[in-house]
Amino acid sequence: MKSLIMTTALMMSLSAYGATTEIYGKVTTIIASDSTIYGGCMVRINSPVGAAAKGLNCPAEFDFVTFSCDGTMHSVSEGKRLFDLAQLASLTNKTVRVFIDDTRKMNGWCLGYRIDIIEQ
């Protein structure tokens, strides 16, 4: 009984902290904006199992992620490089794997901090 209580307490404390996960899918929408919204850029990943379904605190209705092209979350060059890879994947119709962090957000959207183009 004591171990059950300890395990429950541990699980409850872990859910209070942010998480990261990866999602797979195709880039279906590309948004470039001024730096006052979405960190200047974001993409939508058409994923069969999205970030919210994997337990992240990200908007559930769409799997949009920001790459923070304005440099708020990481360097401008890093954000633009991630965004460039997303555009390349969209143009070549490749599947991507995007790593998402729900502790870092722009206008409520979670940050994508890594993107891999997957060969099929």
RAWO-V968742 format. One record per residue. N is the residue number from 0. PHI is phi in radians with two decimals (NA if undefined). Layout:
# RAWO-V968742
n: [N;N]
phi: [PHI;PHI]
This chain:
# RAWO-V968742
n: [0;1;2;3;4;5;6;7;8;9;10;11;12;13;14;15;16;17;18;19;20;21;22;23;24;25;26;27;28;29;30;31;32;33;34;35;36;37;38;39;40;41;42;43;44;45;46;47;48;49;50;51;52;53;54;55;56;57;58;59;60;61;62;63;64;65;66;67;68;69;70;71;72;73;74;75;76;77;78;79;80;81;82;83;84;85;86;87;88;89;90;91;92;93;94;95;96;97;98;99;100;101;102;103;104;105;106;107;108;109;110;111;112;113;114;115;116;117;118;119]
phi: [NA;-1.10;-1.18;-1.12;-1.13;-1.13;-1.11;-1.08;-1.09;-1.11;-1.12;-1.17;-1.25;-1.18;-1.23;-1.37;-1.68;-1.21;-2.45;-2.23;-2.73;-2.18;-2.20;-1.99;2.91;-1.78;-1.36;-1.92;-2.46;-2.15;-2.15;-2.00;-2.43;-1.22;-1.28;-1.40;-2.29;1.04;1.21;1.62;-2.84;-2.80;-2.38;-1.88;-1.86;-1.43;-2.04;-1.14;-2.24;-1.42;-1.08;-1.13;-1.15;-1.57;1.68;-1.42;-1.55;-2.10;-0.96;-1.47;-1.26;-2.49;-1.72;-1.49;-2.33;-1.66;-1.89;0.89;-1.13;-1.46;1.55;-1.16;-1.69;-2.77;-1.15;-1.02;-1.12;-1.15;-1.05;-1.19;-1.11;-1.09;-1.12;-1.05;-1.12;-1.10;-1.14;-1.07;-1.09;-1.13;-1.13;-1.73;0.99;-1.65;-1.39;-2.09;-2.04;-2.01;-1.61;-2.15;-2.10;-1.55;-1.57;-2.08;-2.36;-2.16;0.89;1.56;-1.63;-1.27;-1.52;-1.62;-1.92;-2.73;-2.42;-2.07;-1.60;-1.77;-1.31;-1.82]
